[in-house]
Amino acid sequence: MTCRAKSSLAATALLALATVLTATPAMAEIPLAQFHGWDLSTNGRVNAFISLASGSGQPYGEPDYLGAGTEDTATTGGDLHSTRIRNGFMMSIFGLTAYKEVSQDFKVTARVALWMNAAGTRTQNVTGQVDPRELYGKIEGRWGSVLGGSDLSLFGRGGILVDYRIAHEYGLGYPCGIRDASGGACGMVGFGAPFPGYNPAIVYSTPTLAGFQLSVGAYDPATIDNAALNRAPLPRVEGELKYDYKEAVRLFANGFWQALEGTVANGLTGASKDLHVEGWGVQAGGMLSVGPVMLGGAAFQGAGFSPIAALDESPITADSRGVLRDARGAFGLGAVTIDAWRLKVAGGAGLFHLDKNSNDAAASYPQLFQENLGMTVGLYQTTEPVHFALEYFRAQQTWYPISVPSATNPMVMSIVTPQQTVNFFNAGMTVVW
């Protein structure tokens, strides 16, 4: 996984939700001061998890696309065992919110939140990084609202909120990788839930009408330099339509579009050739909450994806000639809450599938990976203001079939399907204010 993917996630993070911070009772704002009509408040969390990994190393010679098993974390026999102390799905956060009601029809909000890592590399005495992910101003009235700055992006937001509310609000899920612990964890990201990321944008949202709200944003466009797509002539456009009914039903559909350009050498003549491609994606899903039971999920499809995010700086997103790859995925989660014990039991599964593009070889070596399958189950107990978590996550990555010499007769080629499975055991706690 690339540094850019990790920083966006982390990407894991995967999972990380600014819009939820002010809406979740456990994350209610604590008043700090009032001055000239301004109200200043704070909220946040501090967490730490121990994450144990055990399974098989990556297949010999295959790229380590997800950081799930590099050569230095596996034995000569191909076994993998590793331990890290890290943050959860959401990192440790310190947030400040300033709010002023200028008039009945004009309100102003400013939000600054620092997201902090418990750890980074394995190097002794190297502290984690601090990331100002939430950094925006917002004006609102009867006409709707306009937000300018960095906040959770619209594409993929609905799915990541489902993951947050049902399963990994105070958990970890997939750790995003084994060696690196920078940023938050992934939850279901990488297994059917693309991470929205926190990206600079100007976003307009309509007033809520009969439970419906439409949001549309112009985003700072991304480039994919490793695919020679290093020009972005227009903003990335993202949008989301959502419907909420008394916190019992939530439905959503979101999408994005962006043009990318670049220049590569023509393989036949050696002359320069200009590229123009269009990345796009759509996602739809929902969540149902009835008494102690919660059910939800989402599905997506698009062009220009790694398992982590859309338009990610990754060799998976596009090949070196600038041709994007198509991808699709889905996940589903369920949970039951036992109020008497303040306990929630949650679990589910997700799948990410990557299609080959026109330049990908049929069965050459090394091979492109084909899909990720993830399964999660966890116990989450609350003793306010502390939340405890105990989880199991199974990550299985499958490559496309590949031709290799037969073990008995090197002159005969046989078709094999490389695969890697890693089991993660996570335990930790989160203190929330």
DRENGUZA-803532 format. One record per residue (C-alpha): chain; x, z negated, y negated. Coordinates in nm, 4 decimals, always signed. Layout:
<'A' <X Z Y>>
...
// end
This chain:
<'A' <+0.0000 +0.0000 +0.0000>>
<'A' <+0.1309 +0.0916 -0.3444>>
<'A' <+0.2129 -0.1454 -0.6284>>
<'A' <-0.0650 +0.0094 -0.8309>>
<'A' <-0.3166 -0.0564 -0.5544>>
<'A' <-0.2042 -0.4153 -0.5251>>
<'A' <-0.2208 -0.4795 -0.8984>>
<'A' <-0.5670 -0.3303 -0.9268>>
<'A' <-0.6906 -0.5375 -0.6384>>
<'A' <-0.5430 -0.7791 -0.6239>>
<'A' <-0.6462 -0.5453 -0.5415>>
<'A' <-0.7402 -0.7877 -0.3887>>
<'A' <-0.9021 -0.7557 -0.4681>>
<'A' <-1.0088 -0.6550 -0.3099>>
<'A' <-1.2376 -0.8800 -0.4426>>
<'A' <-1.2849 -1.0808 -0.8730>>
<'A' <-1.6063 -1.0553 -1.0478>>
<'A' <-1.6310 -1.1181 -1.4172>>
<'A' <-1.9985 -1.0418 -1.4368>>
<'A' <-2.0717 -1.3121 -1.1804>>
<'A' <-1.8677 -1.5832 -1.3471>>
<'A' <-2.1229 -1.6477 -1.6175>>
<'A' <-2.4207 -1.5981 -1.3882>>
<'A' <-2.3305 -1.8258 -1.0986>>
<'A' <-2.4427 -2.1897 -1.1409>>
<'A' <-2.1215 -2.3212 -0.9849>>
<'A' <-1.9291 -2.1310 -1.2517>>
<'A' <-2.1391 -2.2450 -1.5504>>
<'A' <-1.9653 -2.2454 -1.8851>>
<'A' <-1.8299 -2.5794 -2.0110>>
<'A' <-1.8735 -2.6147 -2.3914>>
<'A' <-1.5501 -2.6740 -2.5820>>
<'A' <-1.6234 -2.6386 -2.9528>>
<'A' <-1.8584 -2.5044 -3.2216>>
<'A' <-1.7442 -2.3599 -3.5542>>
<'A' <-1.9241 -2.1450 -3.8144>>
<'A' <-2.1846 -2.0346 -3.5637>>
<'A' <-1.9339 -1.9657 -3.2849>>
<'A' <-1.9693 -2.1387 -2.9464>>
<'A' <-1.6480 -2.1602 -2.7449>>
<'A' <-1.6656 -2.2423 -2.3732>>
<'A' <-1.4509 -2.2247 -2.0610>>
<'A' <-1.4909 -2.1667 -1.6882>>
<'A' <-1.2660 -2.0840 -1.3994>>
<'A' <-1.1306 -2.1788 -1.0602>>
<'A' <-0.8101 -2.2697 -0.8784>>
<'A' <-0.7692 -2.1918 -0.5090>>
<'A' <-0.5145 -2.1745 -0.2308>>
<'A' <-0.5379 -2.0422 +0.1259>>
<'A' <-0.3161 -2.0323 +0.4282>>
<'A' <-0.3443 -1.6955 +0.6046>>
<'A' <-0.2064 -1.6439 +0.9573>>
<'A' <-0.1666 -1.2927 +1.0972>>
<'A' <-0.1241 -1.2085 +1.4643>>
<'A' <-0.1470 -0.8728 +1.6372>>
<'A' <+0.0351 -0.5479 +1.6979>>
<'A' <+0.2827 -0.3821 +1.4629>>
<'A' <+0.2200 -0.0391 +1.3193>>
<'A' <+0.2677 +0.2483 +1.5652>>
<'A' <+0.6266 +0.3712 +1.5723>>
<'A' <+0.7070 +0.6105 +1.2905>>
<'A' <+0.3591 +0.6025 +1.1342>>
<'A' <+0.3250 +0.5221 +0.7613>>
<'A' <+0.2311 +0.1657 +0.6648>>
<'A' <-0.0716 +0.2659 +0.4589>>
<'A' <-0.2302 -0.0796 +0.4267>>
<'A' <+0.0700 -0.3100 +0.4456>>
<'A' <-0.0679 -0.4430 +0.7729>>
<'A' <+0.2508 -0.4283 +0.9742>>
<'A' <+0.5837 -0.3087 +0.8403>>
<'A' <+0.8883 -0.2961 +1.0650>>
<'A' <+1.0324 -0.6215 +0.9328>>
<'A' <+0.7198 -0.8214 +1.0247>>
<'A' <+0.7012 -0.7088 +1.3868>>
<'A' <+0.9289 -0.7893 +1.6810>>
<'A' <+1.1158 -0.5303 +1.8857>>
<'A' <+0.8317 -0.5579 +2.1359>>
<'A' <+0.5776 -0.4599 +1.8709>>
<'A' <+0.4202 -0.8030 +1.8270>>
<'A' <+0.3318 -0.9203 +1.4782>>
<'A' <+0.3154 -1.2800 +1.3530>>
<'A' <+0.3192 -1.3844 +0.9893>>
<'A' <+0.2070 -1.6649 +0.7549>>
<'A' <+0.1407 -1.6623 +0.3798>>
<'A' <+0.0031 -1.9065 +0.1238>>
<'A' <-0.2063 -1.7050 -0.1195>>
<'A' <-0.5153 -1.6817 -0.3415>>
<'A' <-0.8617 -1.6017 -0.2138>>
<'A' <-1.0916 -1.3048 -0.2747>>
<'A' <-1.0925 -1.4156 -0.6371>>
<'A' <-0.7632 -1.5323 -0.7818>>
<'A' <-0.7175 -1.8570 -0.9727>>
<'A' <-0.8840 -1.7976 -1.3102>>
<'A' <-0.8812 -1.9582 -1.6530>>
<'A' <-1.1466 -1.8060 -1.8791>>
<'A' <-1.2539 -1.8536 -2.2394>>
<'A' <-1.5787 -1.7151 -2.3838>>
<'A' <-1.6674 -1.7061 -2.7538>>
<'A' <-2.0301 -1.6356 -2.8467>>
<'A' <-2.2065 -1.5967 -3.1818>>
<'A' <-2.5666 -1.5109 -3.2633>>
<'A' <-2.5319 -1.3286 -3.5949>>
<'A' <-2.9055 -1.2589 -3.6124>>
<'A' <-3.2017 -1.2461 -3.3786>>
<'A' <-3.1135 -0.8874 -3.2910>>
<'A' <-2.7350 -0.8976 -3.3075>>
<'A' <-2.5214 -1.1102 -3.0753>>
<'A' <-2.1439 -1.1005 -3.0262>>
<'A' <-1.9391 -1.2115 -2.7238>>
<'A' <-1.5640 -1.2127 -2.6691>>
<'A' <-1.4154 -1.2848 -2.3274>>
<'A' <-1.0530 -1.3540 -2.2329>>
<'A' <-0.9709 -1.4584 -1.8776>>
<'A' <-0.6321 -1.4915 -1.7117>>
<'A' <-0.6192 -1.4239 -1.3371>>
<'A' <-0.3233 -1.5977 -1.1755>>
<'A' <-0.1391 -1.5625 -0.8448>>
<'A' <-0.0428 -1.8582 -0.6306>>
<'A' <+0.2422 -1.6525 -0.4834>>
<'A' <+0.4132 -1.3163 -0.5060>>
<'A' <+0.6996 -1.2032 -0.2859>>
<'A' <+0.8519 -1.4166 -0.0132>>
<'A' <+1.1619 -1.4738 -0.2260>>
<'A' <+1.2169 -1.8456 -0.2814>>
<'A' <+1.1162 -1.9836 -0.6247>>
<'A' <+0.9623 -1.6590 -0.7503>>
<'A' <+0.6331 -1.7430 -0.9198>>
<'A' <+0.3205 -1.5303 -0.9127>>
<'A' <+0.2089 -1.3046 -1.1951>>
<'A' <-0.0568 -1.3598 -1.4615>>
<'A' <-0.3038 -1.0754 -1.5208>>
<'A' <-0.5482 -1.0682 -1.8198>>
<'A' <-0.8114 -0.8776 -1.6248>>
<'A' <-1.1086 -0.9742 -1.8410>>
<'A' <-1.0354 -0.8808 -2.1993>>
<'A' <-1.3339 -0.7449 -2.3889>>
<'A' <-1.5759 -0.7755 -2.6772>>
<'A' <-1.9497 -0.7117 -2.6501>>
<'A' <-2.2317 -0.6634 -2.8993>>
<'A' <-2.5965 -0.6728 -2.7936>>
<'A' <-2.9519 -0.6648 -2.9217>>
<'A' <-3.2966 -0.5363 -2.8328>>
<'A' <-3.1432 -0.1882 -2.8062>>
<'A' <-2.9075 -0.2928 -2.5257>>
<'A' <-2.5366 -0.3739 -2.5345>>
<'A' <-2.1990 -0.2113 -2.5900>>
<'A' <-1.8871 -0.3521 -2.4241>>
<'A' <-1.5363 -0.2480 -2.5204>>
<'A' <-1.2257 -0.3541 -2.3310>>
<'A' <-1.1322 -0.4389 -1.9737>>
<'A' <-1.4011 -0.5605 -1.7327>>
<'A' <-1.5211 -0.4930 -1.3779>>
<'A' <-1.5833 -0.1178 -1.3531>>
<'A' <-1.9243 +0.0309 -1.2753>>
<'A' <-1.8359 +0.2425 -0.9700>>
<'A' <-1.8187 +0.0140 -0.6662>>
<'A' <-1.9442 -0.2872 -0.8626>>
<'A' <-2.2700 -0.3172 -0.6711>>
<'A' <-2.0948 -0.3244 -0.3351>>
<'A' <-1.8290 -0.5743 -0.4355>>
<'A' <-2.0972 -0.8081 -0.5719>>
<'A' <-2.2783 -0.7937 -0.2367>>
<'A' <-1.9531 -0.8894 -0.0632>>
<'A' <-1.8988 -1.1693 -0.3157>>
<'A' <-2.2456 -1.3215 -0.2971>>
<'A' <-2.2965 -1.3037 +0.0787>>
<'A' <-1.9541 -1.3664 +0.2303>>
<'A' <-1.6363 -1.4080 +0.0278>>
<'A' <-1.7352 -1.5911 -0.2916>>
<'A' <-1.5125 -1.8821 -0.1899>>
<'A' <-1.3272 -1.7087 +0.0917>>
<'A' <-1.0600 -1.4484 +0.1479>>
<'A' <-1.1609 -1.1846 +0.4043>>
<'A' <-0.8948 -0.9190 +0.4533>>
<'A' <-0.5742 -1.0363 +0.2814>>
<'A' <-0.4898 -0.6830 +0.1510>>
<'A' <-0.1530 -0.7019 +0.3269>>
<'A' <+0.0867 -0.9268 +0.5137>>
<'A' <+0.4166 -0.9307 +0.3253>>
<'A' <+0.2760 -0.9235 -0.0287>>
<'A' <+0.0511 -1.2011 -0.1586>>
<'A' <+0.0238 -1.0864 -0.5206>>
<'A' <-0.3254 -1.0599 -0.6610>>
<'A' <-0.6496 -1.1631 -0.4961>>
<'A' <-0.7487 -1.0828 -0.1410>>
<'A' <-0.9651 -0.7874 -0.0409>>
<'A' <-1.2764 -0.9254 +0.1272>>
<'A' <-1.4305 -0.6068 +0.2735>>
<'A' <-1.2221 -0.3765 +0.0513>>
<'A' <-1.0373 -0.1281 +0.2713>>
<'A' <-1.3235 -0.1371 +0.5215>>
<'A' <-1.6067 +0.0481 +0.3494>>
<'A' <-1.6110 -0.1250 +0.0102>>
<'A' <-1.4021 +0.0529 -0.2582>>
<'A' <-1.2677 -0.1901 -0.5186>>
<'A' <-1.3969 -0.1187 -0.8709>>
<'A' <-1.0911 -0.2553 -1.0492>>
<'A' <-1.0731 -0.3906 -1.4044>>
<'A' <-1.0271 -0.0904 -1.6305>>
<'A' <-1.0393 -0.0257 -2.0079>>
<'A' <-1.3673 +0.1351 -2.1104>>
<'A' <-1.6509 +0.1656 -2.3579>>
<'A' <-1.9729 +0.0846 -2.1700>>
<'A' <-2.3334 +0.1037 -2.2881>>
<'A' <-2.6091 -0.0798 -2.0998>>
<'A' <-2.9800 -0.0420 -2.1658>>
<'A' <-3.2114 -0.3412 -2.2003>>
<'A' <-3.3566 -0.4586 -1.8694>>
<'A' <-3.7033 -0.3084 -1.8229>>
<'A' <-3.9199 -0.4171 -1.5298>>
<'A' <-3.6030 -0.5183 -1.3457>>
<'A' <-3.4209 -0.1871 -1.4037>>
<'A' <-3.1001 -0.1440 -1.6054>>
<'A' <-2.8793 +0.1618 -1.6579>>
<'A' <-2.5124 +0.1373 -1.7574>>
<'A' <-2.2857 +0.4295 -1.8506>>
<'A' <-1.9183 +0.4100 -1.9448>>
<'A' <-1.6280 +0.6234 -2.0660>>
<'A' <-1.3145 +0.4941 -1.8913>>
<'A' <-0.9431 +0.5312 -1.9446>>
<'A' <-0.8678 +0.8098 -1.6928>>
<'A' <-0.6348 +0.7616 -1.3968>>
<'A' <-0.3560 +0.9937 -1.2805>>
<'A' <-0.2066 +1.0400 -0.9329>>
<'A' <+0.1580 +1.1120 -1.0020>>
<'A' <+0.2693 +1.1296 -0.6380>>
<'A' <+0.0248 +1.4217 -0.5955>>
<'A' <+0.1521 +1.5979 -0.9136>>
<'A' <-0.1834 +1.5206 -1.0792>>
<'A' <-0.0284 +1.3661 -1.3888>>
<'A' <-0.2651 +1.4995 -1.6563>>
<'A' <-0.6129 +1.3666 -1.7375>>
<'A' <-0.7754 +1.5707 -2.0150>>
<'A' <-1.1088 +1.3840 -2.0276>>
<'A' <-1.2286 +1.0251 -1.9846>>
<'A' <-1.3528 +0.9161 -1.6442>>
<'A' <-1.7312 +0.8810 -1.6485>>
<'A' <-1.8920 +0.6005 -1.4483>>
<'A' <-2.2525 +0.4886 -1.4254>>
<'A' <-2.4767 +0.2456 -1.2429>>
<'A' <-2.8527 +0.2056 -1.2062>>
<'A' <-2.9603 -0.1311 -1.0679>>
<'A' <-3.2827 -0.3137 -0.9952>>
<'A' <-3.3260 -0.6915 -0.9633>>
<'A' <-3.6378 -0.8816 -0.8599>>
<'A' <-3.6287 -1.2600 -0.9064>>
<'A' <-3.2799 -1.2854 -0.7508>>
<'A' <-3.4438 -1.2047 -0.4156>>
<'A' <-3.3986 -0.8259 -0.4143>>
<'A' <-3.1133 -0.6233 -0.5610>>
<'A' <-3.0829 -0.2458 -0.5304>>
<'A' <-2.8158 -0.0289 -0.6913>>
<'A' <-2.6643 +0.3180 -0.7092>>
<'A' <-2.3411 +0.4004 -0.8915>>
<'A' <-2.0945 +0.6859 -0.9252>>
<'A' <-1.7972 +0.8336 -1.1071>>
<'A' <-1.6454 +1.1704 -1.2006>>
<'A' <-1.3027 +1.2598 -1.3386>>
<'A' <-1.0997 +1.5771 -1.3871>>
<'A' <-0.7284 +1.5733 -1.3032>>
<'A' <-0.4659 +1.8375 -1.3744>>
<'A' <-0.1022 +1.9005 -1.2943>>
<'A' <+0.1605 +2.1629 -1.2164>>
<'A' <+0.3281 +2.2349 -0.8827>>
<'A' <+0.5563 +2.5038 -0.7429>>
<'A' <+0.3822 +2.7818 -0.5539>>
<'A' <+0.4970 +2.7568 -0.1933>>
<'A' <+0.5157 +3.1360 -0.1489>>
<'A' <+0.6710 +3.2576 -0.4730>>
<'A' <+0.8276 +2.9422 -0.6155>>
<'A' <+0.6532 +3.0058 -0.9472>>
<'A' <+0.4716 +2.7241 -1.1250>>
<'A' <+0.1032 +2.6809 -1.0536>>
<'A' <-0.1467 +2.4770 -1.2578>>
<'A' <-0.3841 +2.2456 -1.0731>>
<'A' <-0.7363 +2.1373 -1.1652>>
<'A' <-0.9263 +1.9068 -0.9313>>
<'A' <-1.2262 +1.6786 -0.9692>>
<'A' <-1.2458 +1.3329 -0.8203>>
<'A' <-1.5927 +1.1930 -0.7599>>
<'A' <-1.7753 +0.9225 -0.5722>>
<'A' <-2.1220 +0.7778 -0.5176>>
<'A' <-2.2281 +0.4434 -0.3736>>
<'A' <-2.5682 +0.2921 -0.2951>>
<'A' <-2.6803 -0.0319 -0.1391>>
<'A' <-2.8738 -0.3509 -0.1788>>
<'A' <-2.9149 -0.7167 -0.0997>>
<'A' <-3.2112 -0.9242 +0.0194>>
<'A' <-3.2335 -1.3027 -0.0119>>
<'A' <-3.5203 -1.4810 +0.1656>>
<'A' <-3.4954 -1.8577 +0.1894>>
<'A' <-3.1691 -1.9483 +0.3630>>
<'A' <-3.1035 -1.5903 +0.4820>>
<'A' <-2.9078 -1.3236 +0.2921>>
<'A' <-2.8601 -0.9634 +0.4066>>
<'A' <-2.6879 -0.6770 +0.2295>>
<'A' <-2.4555 -0.3816 +0.2402>>
<'A' <-2.3518 -0.0543 +0.0795>>
<'A' <-2.2298 +0.2951 +0.1659>>
<'A' <-2.0152 +0.5412 -0.0302>>
<'A' <-1.8803 +0.8954 -0.0173>>
<'A' <-1.6461 +1.0926 -0.2395>>
<'A' <-1.3226 +1.2846 -0.3010>>
<'A' <-0.9953 +1.1213 -0.4056>>
<'A' <-0.9954 +0.7855 -0.2236>>
<'A' <-0.7539 +0.5541 -0.0528>>
<'A' <-0.9109 +0.2757 +0.1580>>
<'A' <-0.8604 +0.0460 -0.1418>>
<'A' <-0.9966 +0.2384 -0.4401>>
<'A' <-1.0866 +0.5714 -0.5943>>
<'A' <-0.8053 +0.7720 -0.7597>>
<'A' <-0.5506 +0.5269 -0.6219>>
<'A' <-0.1784 +0.6029 -0.6562>>
<'A' <-0.1431 +0.6494 -0.2813>>
<'A' <-0.0311 +0.9287 -0.0429>>
<'A' <-0.3738 +0.8915 +0.1194>>
<'A' <-0.5717 +0.9883 -0.1914>>
<'A' <-0.4218 +1.3388 -0.2143>>
<'A' <-0.1340 +1.5339 -0.0638>>
<'A' <+0.1819 +1.6340 -0.2522>>
<'A' <+0.0202 +1.9665 -0.3499>>
<'A' <-0.2598 +1.7954 -0.5399>>
<'A' <-0.5420 +1.8493 -0.2901>>
<'A' <-0.7745 +1.5491 -0.2792>>
<'A' <-0.8999 +1.4077 +0.0488>>
<'A' <-1.2656 +1.3280 +0.1184>>
<'A' <-1.3634 +0.9822 +0.2383>>
<'A' <-1.6717 +0.7814 +0.3247>>
<'A' <-1.7517 +0.4313 +0.4382>>
<'A' <-2.0064 +0.1544 +0.4697>>
<'A' <-2.0296 -0.2179 +0.5328>>
<'A' <-2.3004 -0.4714 +0.6133>>
<'A' <-2.3038 -0.8510 +0.5803>>
<'A' <-2.5379 -1.1379 +0.6582>>
<'A' <-2.5393 -1.5124 +0.5942>>
<'A' <-2.7435 -1.8220 +0.6733>>
<'A' <-2.7245 -2.1350 +0.4561>>
<'A' <-2.7844 -2.4836 +0.6009>>
<'A' <-2.8719 -2.6876 +0.2936>>
<'A' <-2.8541 -3.0263 +0.4649>>
<'A' <-2.4853 -2.9689 +0.5415>>
<'A' <-2.4144 -2.7558 +0.2320>>
<'A' <-2.2823 -2.5036 +0.4800>>
<'A' <-2.2992 -2.1241 +0.4873>>
<'A' <-2.2235 -1.9102 +0.7915>>
<'A' <-2.1489 -1.5474 +0.7046>>
<'A' <-2.0286 -1.2393 +0.8883>>
<'A' <-2.0413 -0.8642 +0.9134>>
<'A' <-1.8465 -0.5434 +0.9617>>
<'A' <-1.7328 -0.2367 +0.7695>>
<'A' <-1.5786 +0.1072 +0.8293>>
<'A' <-1.3682 +0.3419 +0.6143>>
<'A' <-1.3215 +0.7030 +0.7304>>
<'A' <-1.0750 +0.9556 +0.5865>>
<'A' <-1.1092 +1.3329 +0.6321>>
<'A' <-0.8093 +1.5638 +0.6519>>
<'A' <-0.7751 +1.8259 +0.3812>>
<'A' <-0.6813 +2.1932 +0.4180>>
<'A' <-0.3059 +2.1203 +0.4107>>
<'A' <-0.3017 +1.8460 +0.6754>>
<'A' <-0.1546 +1.9512 +1.0089>>
<'A' <-0.3654 +1.9357 +1.3212>>
<'A' <-0.1477 +1.7024 +1.5278>>
<'A' <+0.1989 +1.6888 +1.3741>>
<'A' <+0.4224 +1.3830 +1.3492>>
<'A' <+0.3788 +1.1491 +1.1631>>
<'A' <+0.0013 +1.1595 +1.1516>>
<'A' <-0.2567 +1.0687 +0.8876>>
<'A' <-0.4702 +0.7658 +0.9602>>
<'A' <-0.8360 +0.8335 +1.0380>>
<'A' <-1.0327 +0.5116 +0.9931>>
<'A' <-1.0288 +0.1380 +0.9366>>
<'A' <-1.2701 -0.0939 +1.1162>>
<'A' <-1.3030 -0.4527 +0.9950>>
<'A' <-1.5051 -0.7473 +1.1224>>
<'A' <-1.5410 -1.0819 +0.9451>>
<'A' <-1.6942 -1.4223 +1.0144>>
<'A' <-1.6589 -1.7420 +0.8137>>
<'A' <-1.7760 -2.0964 +0.7530>>
<'A' <-1.8082 -2.2096 +0.3896>>
<'A' <-1.8811 -2.5718 +0.2991>>
<'A' <-1.9426 -2.7076 -0.0512>>
<'A' <-1.8693 -3.0581 -0.1750>>
<'A' <-1.9002 -3.0022 -0.5489>>
<'A' <-1.6818 -2.9062 -0.7223>>
<'A' <-1.4734 -2.8168 -0.4148>>
<'A' <-1.5532 -2.5310 -0.1755>>
<'A' <-1.3877 -2.5161 +0.1684>>
<'A' <-1.3510 -2.2029 +0.3818>>
<'A' <-1.2513 -2.1228 +0.7397>>
<'A' <-1.2463 -1.7519 +0.8336>>
<'A' <-1.1543 -1.4966 +1.0958>>
<'A' <-1.0992 -1.1282 +1.0099>>
<'A' <-1.0166 -0.8520 +1.2564>>
<'A' <-0.8586 -0.5364 +1.1112>>
<'A' <-0.8235 -0.2261 +1.3258>>
<'A' <-0.6590 +0.0916 +1.1975>>
<'A' <-0.6748 +0.4202 +1.3929>>
<'A' <-0.4628 +0.7293 +1.3247>>
<'A' <-0.5611 +1.0880 +1.3999>>
<'A' <-0.4581 +1.2062 +1.7489>>
<'A' <-0.0993 +1.3261 +1.7711>>
<'A' <+0.1042 +1.5384 +2.0145>>
<'A' <+0.3973 +1.3557 +2.1774>>
<'A' <+0.6232 +1.4382 +2.4734>>
<'A' <+0.4973 +1.3033 +2.8037>>
<'A' <+0.6805 +0.9933 +2.9309>>
<'A' <+0.7210 +1.1510 +3.2730>>
<'A' <+0.7990 +1.5096 +3.1648>>
<'A' <+0.9438 +1.5625 +2.8118>>
<'A' <+0.8608 +1.9337 +2.8382>>
<'A' <+0.4898 +1.8538 +2.8501>>
<'A' <+0.3061 +1.7430 +2.5371>>
<'A' <+0.0259 +1.4895 +2.5574>>
<'A' <-0.2274 +1.3786 +2.2952>>
<'A' <-0.2317 +1.0111 +2.1970>>
<'A' <-0.4310 +0.8189 +1.9359>>
<'A' <-0.2118 +0.5565 +1.7616>>
<'A' <-0.3863 +0.2321 +1.6793>>
<'A' <-0.3036 -0.1078 +1.5313>>
<'A' <-0.5047 -0.4308 +1.5473>>
<'A' <-0.4272 -0.7457 +1.3475>>
<'A' <-0.6199 -1.0744 +1.3579>>
<'A' <-0.6245 -1.2939 +1.0463>>
<'A' <-0.7098 -1.6638 +1.0386>>
<'A' <-0.7710 -1.7985 +0.6875>>
<'A' <-0.8334 -2.1541 +0.5692>>
<'A' <-0.8376 -2.2931 +0.2175>>
<'A' <-1.0229 -2.4502 -0.0691>>
<'A' <-1.1401 -2.3588 -0.4188>>
<'A' <-1.1910 -2.5998 -0.7101>>
<'A' <-1.4408 -2.4646 -0.9615>>
<'A' <-1.5264 -2.5737 -1.3157>>
// end
